[in-house]
Amino acid sequence: MKKRILVVEDEASVREGLLEALADSGYEVHGVENGEEALKRLGTERWNLCVLDVKLPGQSGFEVCKRLREESRTPVLFLTAFSEEANVVRGLELGGDDYVTKPFRLREFLSRVQALLRRSELSEQGERYWSSGEFKLNLKNRKLERKEEELFLTPKECQMVYLFMGAWPNAVTREELIHTVWDKGGQYIEDNTVRVHMSRLREKLGSFGGKPYLETVRGVGYRWNLPVER
């Protein structure tokens, strides 16, 4: 059965472009142009994903997400302008699952959609874990646990751990890291931004048995350094 996706976008050209791309990728798609229509359809039909623009006439995407979360766990992928990226924290706190910053490349958008749908399927199946060293990564909520206690990680750090553990035993290139975690194809990301995030994550993870959890692979990128049981 095809996955059903509702696209909530008031700009007709953007909406139609997304609908066409998603349909070409094999999804059943429908589009609405405002929050009122979105809530009506979200409340009466079953959806696998809602692609939700932040700026909508009438109710904003944040308001739609807040009301949706009162009665549904349908995954929400926010669309937001680059200048509004800092505000996306609010959307995630209201229950949004991920976001894409405009302007975005179509391939990046489709990758986000696929990842959210995959995570949703895992959640429906119940809790699953990846284990490595002292850590267990809960795939349902992307929380990293050490000895049954959650290790505090930022949303981006959680994405990084998921990416690195999922790629083991292979390395993750810098380009793949940026594409997955920042979703801008490197256009606005400086080398220092990646280095700072990696340094902070390494410090939080530490080492196990004398081995750091993350290693740099010269000329390639980064690699999870301990075996991962899936």
Backbone as a ProteinNet text record, in pm:
[ID]
protein_1_A
[PRIMARY]
MKKRILVVEDEASVREGLLEALADSGYEVHGVENGEEALKRLGTERWNLCVLDVKLPGQSGFEVCKRLREESRTPVLFLTAFSEEANVVRGLELGGDDYVTKPFRLREFLSRVQALLRRSELSEQGERYWSSGEFKLNLKNRKLERKEEELFLTPKECQMVYLFMGAWPNAVTREELIHTVWDKGGQYIEDNTVRVHMSRLREKLGSFGGKPYLETVRGVGYRWNLPVER
[TERTIARY]
83.9	0	87.9	52.2	129.4	119.9	231.2	231.1	156.7	74	-7.3	57	77.5	144	56.3	36	-39	59.4	56	143.1	62.9	106.9	37.3	127.5	96.5	180.4	91.2	97.6	7.1	55.7	184.4	236.8	213	124.7	78.7	191.6	286.4	393.8	479.3	507.1	586.1	506.9	379.7	294.6	284.9	258	242.6	373.5	485.2	614.8	644.1	611.1	632.1	539.1	415	319.4	365.4	415.1	461.3	582	677.2	798.3	766.3	676.6	639.6	561.5	471.3	395.3	488.1	587.1	683.4	767.2	778.3	854.9	770	644	560	467.2	452.8	365.2	226.7	126.5	-6.1	-6.4	-29.4	-13.2	-137.7	-160.2	-268.8	-217.1	-268.9	-221.8	-334.1	-306.3	-398.7	-317.4	-386.2	-314.2	-321.9	-392.3	-397.5	-415.6	-396.9	-401.7	-537.7	-643.4	-778.6	-810.3	-777.4	-799.1	-713	-590.2	-498.5	-553.3	-598.6	-648.8	-773.7	-856.5	-976.7	-940.5	-847.3	-810.4	-725.4	-641.7	-560.7	-647.3	-759.5	-847.4	-943.7	-962	-1061.8	-1002.4	-874.1	-810.7	-678.3	-633.8	-507.5	-394.8	-288.5	-173.6	-46.3	49.6	180.1	277.5	249	337.9	265	295.4	245.2	364.5	373.3	475.5	411.1	464.4	393.7	477.4	432	499.8	477.8	580.5	567.6	479.1	501	423.6	301.5	184.9	59.7	-38.5	-131.3	-234.8	-324.7	-363.5	-446.1	-359.4	-382.1	-302.9	-165.1	-61.4	73.5	94.9	203.6	236.9	260.9	318.1	339.3	206.4	107.5	-24.2	-91	-75.6	-132.3	-68.3	63.9	134.9	91.7	78.6	37.8	-98.7	-193.7	-328.2	-327.9	-247.4	-238.7	-187.9	-89.6	-29.1	-123.3	-232.2	-329.4	-399.1	-397.5	-470.2	-404	-285.1	-224.1	-72	-7.6	138.1	184.9	101.6	143	274.7	377.4	504.7	486.9	559.5	552	690.7	699.7	821.9	796.4	860.6	840.9	919.3	860.2	929.2	947.1	1070.2	1094.9	1200.4	1189.3	1287.7	1418.5	1529.6	1660.8	1669.8	1610.6	1617.2	1539.7	1452.7	1370.6	1421.1	1540.2	1586.2	1592.5	1631.7	1642.8	1508.3	1398.5	1266	1220	1293	1246.8	1251.5	1332.7	1335.7	1196.3	1125.7	988.3	902.6	917.7	839.3	871.3	998.7	1037.6	984.7	984.2	930.9	780	712.2	567.2	531.6	632.4	605.8	645	707.4	755.1	869	885.8	985.5	1114.1	1104	1222.2	1186.2	1284.4	1256.9	1353	1307.5	1389.6	1387.9	1504.8	1516.2	1511.6	1423.4	1415.7	1529	1586.6	1558.9	1629.8	1568.6	1629	1634.6	1726.2	1734.9	1633.6	1573.1	1466.4	1514.1	1634.8	1686.8	1698.1	1738.3	1750.1	1612.5	1514.9	1378.9	1327	1344.4	1295.4	1368.2	1495.1	1569.7	1512.3	1474.7	1413.6	1281	1202.1	1072.7	1091.3	1182.2	1207.9	1254.4	1342.6	1394.1	1283	1196.1	1086.7	989.3	958.5	867.4	928.6	1058.6	1127.4	1127.2	1153.9	1151.7	1012.7	911.7	774.4	739.5	785.9	761.6	827.4	948.4	1016.5	939.5	884.7	808.5	684.6	619.1	498	530.1	651	690.7	731.3	741.6	786.4	931.8	984.5	1119.5	1223.3	1323.1	1436	1562.7	1671.9	1796.3	1911.9	2009.9	2142.3	2234.2	2323.5	2414.1	2558.6	2637.8	2779.8	2852	2951.5	3021.7	2926.2	2928.4	2838	2702.6	2686.8	2569	2462.6	2337.1	2224.4	2152	2128.3	2054.3	1911.6	1816.3	1675.2	1628.7	1594.7	1556.6	1419.2	1339.3	1205.4	1210	1293.7	1297.5	1434.6	1527.7	1663.2	1738.4	1708.1	1777.1	1893.4	2006.6	2124.4	2134.3	2142.9	2143.1	2274.3	2322.5	2441	2403.6	2404.9	2367	2229	2134.5	1993.4	1967.2	2068.6	2050.2	2072	1983.9	1993.9	2110.6	2189.2	2297.4	2240.2	2259.1	2201.5	2274.1	2197.6	2249.1	2152.6	2204.5	2119.1	2055.1	1948.2	1887.1	1986.3	2076.9	2175.4	2273.4	2312	2402.5	2335.9	2206.6	2132.4	2132.2	2112	2115	2252.1	2356.8	2492.2	2520.1	2480.5	2503.1	2428	2303.3	2222.9	2290.6	2342	2408.2	2535	2619	2746	2725.4	2634.8	2611.4	2546.2	2457.4	2390.6	2485.4	2591.2	2686.3	2794.1	2814.2	2921.1	2908.6	3019.3	3160	3220.2	3135.4	3184.9	3195.1	3276.5	3290.9	3181.2	3154.2	3058	3136.9	3115.1	3187.1	3134.8	3217.2	3174.2	3050.3	3046.5	2932.1	2804.4	2815.5	2698.7	2652.1	2747.9	2714.4	2636.6	2684.8	2617.5	2480.7	2474.6	2349.2	2243.3	2282.7	2187.4	2151.4	2250.2	2227.3	2189.3	2254.4	2224.1	2136.5	2139.9	2047.7	2059.6	2180.3	2198.2	2304	2345.5	2444.1	2574.4	2601.7	2726.6	2724.7	2614.4	2610.6	2633.4	2581.5	2591.8	2672.4	2733.7	2803.5	2954.1	3016.1	3160.2	3227.6	3352.8	3428.2	3432.7	3443.8	3453.8	3326.6	3210.8	3084.5	3085.3	3128.9	3135.7	3237.3	3352.8	3457.1	3410.6	3341.5	3293.8	3192.7	3097.4	2997.2	3063	3159.5	3228.6	3306	3370.7	3448.6	3358.7	3245.4	3153.2	3095.9	3061.6	3005.3	3108.8	3231.7	3338.3	3356.7	3353	3371.5	3259.6	3136.6	3023.6	3029.7	3070.7	3073.3	3189.9	3305.7	3422.8	3475.9	3521.3	3581.3	3536.2	3569.7	3534.8	3646.1	3700.5	3810.5	3931.9	3953.1	4067.9	4047.4	3929.8	3900.8	3798.4	3824.4	3721.3	3605.9	3484.3	3369.3	3372.7	3430.4	3436.6	3581	3611.6	3745.7	3736.9	3840.8	3851.2	3922.7	3862.3	3924.5	3979.1	4108.7	4172.4	4135.8	4093.4	4058.5	3920.5	3849.6	3716.4	3612	3625	3525.6	3538.9	3431.3	3430.1	3369.2	3407.8	3363.3	3334.8	3225.3	3198.9	3302.1	3371.4	3495.7	3478.7	3356.6	3332.9	3223.9	3226.7	3122.9	2982.3	2889.4	2748.9	2664.1	2587.9	2495.6	2358.6	2302.4	2171.6	2067.2
-119.8	0	125.5	221.9	345.1	427	491.6	584.3	711.6	762	880.4	1003.6	1106.2	1227.9	1348.6	1432.6	1557.4	1673.2	1751.9	1867.9	1994	2070.7	2194	2311.4	2378	2485.6	2582.6	2712.6	2810	2859.1	2844.3	2888.4	2777.3	2805.2	2702	2634.7	2712.6	2654.2	2558.5	2595.4	2508.5	2383.1	2402.3	2288	2188.1	2238.3	2148.5	2077.5	2147.6	2085.4	1971.3	1992.8	1888.6	1769.7	1799.6	1691.9	1605.4	1669.2	1595.2	1508	1566.5	1491.8	1372.6	1392.8	1284	1174.8	1216.4	1118.1	1036.3	1102.1	1032.3	933.1	957.7	868.9	754.8	749.9	636.9	658.4	782	810.9	855.5	833	890.6	1027.9	1132.9	1268.5	1353.5	1444.4	1540.3	1673.3	1783.5	1913.5	2005.1	2087.1	2191.8	2319.2	2433.3	2560.7	2637.6	2585.3	2657.3	2560.5	2613.7	2531.7	2473.3	2548.7	2501	2375.1	2379.3	2262.6	2145.4	2176.4	2072.3	1999.7	2074	2012.2	1928.9	1975.9	1900.4	1764.2	1763.4	1638.3	1549.8	1613.1	1535.3	1469.3	1533.4	1480.7	1374.4	1363.6	1269.2	1158.9	1169.8	1069.6	1023.4	906.6	853.8	891.9	950.5	993.4	934.9	910.6	862.7	976	1094.1	1208.7	1335.9	1444.9	1577.5	1668	1720.6	1819.2	1955.9	2033.1	2150.4	2277.1	2371.6	2500.9	2579.3	2649.1	2727.2	2849.2	2922.2	3043.9	3010.4	3014.2	2987.3	3100	3125.6	3225.8	3175.2	3264.3	3221.3	3155.6	3028.8	2955.9	2922	2946.1	2913.2	2762.3	2718.6	2577	2532	2619.9	2586.2	2559.2	2644.1	2626.9	2497.7	2468	2344.1	2223.8	2226.2	2115	2098.6	2208.9	2202.9	2137.6	2177.8	2119.6	1973.9	1942.8	1805.4	1713.2	1760	1676.4	1648.4	1720.2	1694.2	1561	1510.4	1386.3	1293.4	1326.3	1242.4	1247.9	1137.1	1132.1	1124	1168.5	1172.3	1250.5	1193.6	1265.6	1397.4	1499.5	1632.4	1675.4	1711.4	1766.5	1913	2004.1	2147.4	2196.6	2291	2366.3	2507.7	2556.4	2688.5	2761.1	2894.4	2974.9	2976.5	2992.9	2991.9	3097.7	3214.8	3324.3	3293.8	3190.9	3156.6	3031.8	2983.9	2854.1	2848.7	2959.7	2959.4	2931	2969.6	2949.1	2804.4	2721.9	2584.6	2506.8	2551.3	2487.1	2486.8	2596.1	2603.6	2494.2	2473.3	2370.6	2231.5	2204.9	2073.5	2053	2159.3	2149.7	2126	2173.5	2153.4	2014.2	1938	1802.2	1772.7	1870.2	1843	1741.4	1668	1561.1	1599.5	1690.2	1730.1	1854.2	1912.6	2029.9	2036.2	2105	2132.3	2282.2	2338.6	2483.1	2522.5	2616.5	2669.1	2768.7	2773.6	2682.2	2549.8	2440.9	2310.2	2237.4	2142.2	2058	1945.5	1909.5	1809.7	1676.9	1637.9	1510.6	1511.4	1625.2	1636.7	1626.4	1692.7	1686.1	1542.5	1472.5	1334.9	1243.5	1270.6	1191.4	1210.4	1333.3	1360.8	1288	1291.5	1223.7	1074.6	1015.7	871.7	836.5	918.2	890.8	898.4	998	1011.4	894.6	853.9	740.3	612.7	596.9	478.1	479.4	596.1	607	581.6	628.4	607.2	459.2	386.5	242.4	172	215	155.6	182.1	303.2	337.8	250.6	226.1	143.8	-0.4	-44	-180.9	-197.1	-88.5	-95.1	-53.2	-57	-9.8	-107.5	-50.5	-126.5	-50.4	-124.3	-61	-103.6	-13.2	-47.3	-35.4	-131.3	-130.6	-121.8	-47.6	-35.5	10.8	-69.3	-31.6	-20.9	93	116.3	172.2	200.9	274.1	185.1	229.7	175.7	293.5	287.2	391.5	342.5	409.4	375.8	430.2	342.3	387.2	451.5	426.6	484.7	634.2	675	817.7	881.4	802.9	852	894.8	836.1	869.1	773.4	828.4	748.3	724.2	598.1	561.8	495.2	528.4	463.8	411.8	280.5	217.6	264.2	258.1	290.3	438.6	523.2	666.7	736.9	832.2	902.9	1000.4	997.2	1093.3	1215.3	1332.6	1453.1	1486.1	1487.8	1526.7	1625.1	1718.1	1809.2	1731.3	1783.8	1714.4	1681.8	1775.2	1749.5	1640.2	1640.3	1536	1398.4	1393.3	1267.2	1218	1311.3	1274.5	1221.1	1283.7	1242.5	1101.4	1074.1	940.8	835.7	865.2	771.7	744.3	849.7	835.7	752.8	782.6	712.3	565.5	539.2	401	320.7	386.9	319.8	285.9	366	344.3	242	214.7	123.4	-9.4	-65.5	-31.1	68.6	129	223.2	364.3	445.1	585.3	669	784.1	881.4	1000.1	1036.8	1149.9	1280.9	1383.7	1516	1561.2	1535	1576.2	1504.6	1375.4	1300.6	1351.1	1384.3	1437.1	1568.3	1658.3	1786.8	1766.4	1680.8	1653.9	1600.4	1514.9	1451	1539.1	1604.8	1677.4	1822.7	1887.9	2029.7	2053.5	1962.9	1965.1	2090.9	2136.5	2253.4	2229.2	2104.6	2073.7	2147.8	2196.9	2265.6	2412	2462.1	2599.8	2701.9	2675.1	2771.5	2717.3	2601.4	2537.7	2557.4	2613.1	2631.6	2509.3	2488.1	2374.8	2378.8	2497.6	2509.3	2463.1	2480.4	2435.8	2285.3	2212.3	2066.6	2025.6	2090.8	2056	2077.8	2188.3	2218.7	2114.3	2080.2	1979.6	1843.8	1806.5	1679.5	1679.8	1789.7	1798.7	1784.1	1851.5	1842.9	1702.3	1641.2	1506.3	1406.7	1417.6	1328.3	1340.6	1463	1486.4	1420.8	1429.8	1370.4	1217.7	1160.9	1016	952.2	1018.5	963.7	841.6	742.7	623.6	499.5	383.9	255.8	157.8	99.2	4.8	68.3	197	266.9	318.5	292.1	337.6	450.7	560.4	664	611.5	656.8	610.1	661.7	779.4	837.7	860.3	829.1	853.4	929.4	1003.1	1072.5	982.4	966.6	889.9	991.5	1005.8	1110.7	1099.7	1211.9	1216.6	1162.7	1113.9	1057.5	1129.2	1119.8	1180.6	1125.9	1065.4	1018.1	878.7	805.1	666.3	631.3	559.1	501.6	391.5	395.7	319.5	187	153.7	30.2	-50.8	-183.6	-265.8	-225.9	-229.8	-195.2	-320.7	-356.2	-469.1	-415.2	-462.5	-412.5	-520.9
0	0	0	-82.9	-92.2	36.5	71.8	184.4	143.9	235.7	206.5	270	189.1	235.1	205	306.2	289.7	285.9	179.8	164.3	192.5	291.9	331.7	294.7	184.8	130.6	55.5	91.6	30.9	-105.2	-133.9	-263.4	-365.9	-461.6	-553.9	-631.2	-680.5	-761.9	-680.1	-555.5	-467.3	-434.3	-401.4	-365.7	-480.3	-600.6	-714.1	-748	-730.3	-756	-659.4	-531.5	-431.7	-455.7	-489.7	-516	-633.2	-736.6	-854.6	-820.6	-745.6	-711	-621.4	-525.1	-434.1	-507	-595.8	-673.6	-763	-823.5	-908.2	-827.7	-695.5	-608.1	-553.2	-594.2	-557.5	-440.1	-393.7	-281.1	-329.6	-244.9	-269.6	-203.5	-279.6	-225.9	-248.9	-154.7	-163.5	-108.4	-160.4	-116.9	-73.5	28.3	72.5	91.3	96.2	96.6	227.1	329.3	456.8	573.6	695.2	814	844.4	815.6	843.9	762.7	633.2	548.5	595.3	636.5	680.7	802.7	902.9	1025.2	998.9	906.2	873.3	814.2	721.5	656.5	748.4	829.8	923.2	1030	1060.3	1163.2	1115.2	985.1	932.7	845.9	811.9	726.4	788.5	747.9	798.4	702.8	760.9	681.8	739.3	653.7	699.4	724.9	665.6	682.6	643.2	716	680.1	653.2	530.8	495.1	517	610.1	662.8	653.3	572.7	563.1	691.7	737.5	861.4	840.1	730.9	704.9	620.3	684.4	615.6	644	554.5	583.7	696.1	786.5	899.5	1004.1	1031.6	1129.5	1072.4	1152.5	1107.6	1115.3	1052.4	1060.1	1202.9	1286.7	1427.3	1498.1	1471.4	1534.3	1487.8	1358.9	1305.4	1373.8	1387.5	1450.4	1596.9	1667.5	1807.8	1822	1738.6	1745.1	1700.2	1600.1	1553	1662.9	1739.4	1842	1959.6	1968.8	2075.1	2055.2	1931.4	1906.2	1805.7	1755.9	1653.3	1661.4	1621.8	1613.7	1468.6	1374.9	1234.7	1222.5	1163.4	1149.5	1073.6	1117.6	1056.9	1010.6	882.7	824.9	792.8	865.7	844	722.4	650.5	546.7	599.9	605.4	661.1	579.6	572.8	501.2	579.2	507.9	573	681.8	658	754.9	882.8	877.9	993.7	1064.7	1026.1	1075.5	1227.5	1291.1	1437	1502.5	1435.9	1493.7	1487.2	1414	1396.6	1527.4	1622.8	1753.9	1814.7	1795.2	1846	1785.4	1654.9	1588.3	1638.5	1663.7	1714.5	1856.4	1935.3	2071.1	2070.7	1966.2	1955.7	1904.2	1864.7	1819.9	1677	1607.7	1473	1476.5	1368.7	1365.8	1293	1197.2	1121.9	1040.7	974.8	892	773.9	670.6	552.6	531	504.2	488.6	341.3	308.6	172.4	149.7	29.6	-82.6	-61.4	-101.7	-83.3	-216.8	-223.9	-343	-330	-440.4	-438.7	-381.9	-415.6	-365.8	-213.7	-159	-13.9	52.7	-6.9	45.8	45.5	-65	-75.3	22.6	49	147.3	286	319.2	450	463.3	357.2	357.7	381.6	306.8	319	459.6	517.1	651.2	756	745.5	841.9	832.1	712.5	695.1	751.2	732.7	784.8	937.1	996	1141.8	1197	1126.9	1170.5	1172.1	1071.8	1066.7	1184	1219.9	1334.5	1463	1476.9	1596.4	1608.8	1495.9	1498.3	1534.9	1505.4	1537.4	1682.8	1756.5	1895	1906.6	2027	2051.6	1995.9	1929.3	1880.6	1915.5	1930.8	1973.1	1884.2	1872.7	1824.8	1944.8	1962.5	2077.5	2031.3	2110.2	2080.5	2206	2250.9	2372.8	2489.5	2556.8	2670.2	2628	2500.3	2456.2	2392.4	2406.9	2331.7	2269.2	2138.9	2069.3	2046.7	2107.9	2091.9	1957.2	1864.6	1730.6	1726.8	1829.2	1830.8	1857	1952.5	1987.5	1965.8	1906.9	1877.2	2003.6	2118.1	2242	2263.1	2307.6	2334	2484.1	2522.7	2664.1	2701.9	2821.4	2878	3016	3032.5	3159.4	3202.9	3109.1	3131.2	3156.7	3147.1	3164.8	3031.5	3001.2	2873.7	2874.7	2767.2	2749	2678.9	2737.3	2675.9	2546.9	2437.2	2306.7	2243.6	2166	2091.1	1975.7	1914	1798.9	1688.4	1657.5	1552.4	1594.2	1721.2	1769.2	1762.8	1793.4	1782.2	1637.5	1543.6	1401.9	1362.7	1416.5	1382.9	1434.1	1558.4	1614.1	1532.9	1498	1418.1	1283.9	1223.2	1093	1105.1	1203.9	1219.2	1255.6	1350.8	1391.3	1277.7	1204	1093.3	980	963.2	854.2	889.2	1019.7	1060.6	986.4	937.1	964	864.5	782.8	682.4	739.6	675.5	714.6	650.7	710.5	658.1	604.1	479.6	422.5	480.4	469.7	516.7	440.9	310.8	229.2	273.4	302.6	348	484	571.5	703.5	691.6	607.8	589.9	525.8	425.1	354.8	449.9	543.6	634	752.3	811.6	937.6	915.9	817.5	796.2	673.4	578.1	464	379.5	357.2	271.3	164.1	150.2	48.3	64.3	185.6	210.3	173.8	122.8	72.8	183.8	302.8	411.2	529.3	513.8	622.9	608.5	712.5	712.1	772.6	734.5	788.1	939.8	995.7	1140.9	1210.5	1145.5	1204.3	1224.9	1123.7	1134	1240.3	1241	1338.2	1481.4	1504.8	1639.8	1685.5	1597.3	1633.6	1659.4	1577.3	1596.9	1728	1758.5	1881.8	2005.2	2003.2	2115.9	2130.5	2017.9	2022.9	2072.9	2026.2	2072.9	2223.6	2272.1	2415.7	2496.6	2447.4	2518.7	2516.1	2403.6	2389.2	2463.1	2460.5	2526.5	2455	2532.4	2474.3	2550.2	2494.2	2556.4	2527.3	2633.9	2615.2	2551.2	2577.7	2521.7	2381	2322	2186.8	2188.5	2118.4	2105.7	2021.3	2051.4	1974.3	1831	1811.3	1677.1	1637.1	1512.4	1460.9	1328.6	1299.8	1171.7	1071.5	955.3	847.5	748.1	747.4	667.7	520.2	466	324.3	292.8	395.2	373	457.7	589.1	677.9	818.3	869.3	1007	1013.3	1118.5	1130.7	1276.2	1298.5	1430.5	1451.4	1565.4	1581.4	1655	1700	1772.4	1704.3	1719	1655.1	1699.1	1605.5	1631.7	1612	1715.2	1706.3	1672	1561.5	1517.1	1529.9
[MASK]
++++++++++++++++++++++++++++++++++++++++++++++++++++++++++++++++++++++++++++++++++++++++++++++++++++++++++++++++++++++++++++++++++++++++++++++++++++++++++++++++++++++++++++++++++++++++++++++++++++++++++++++++++++++++++++++++++++++

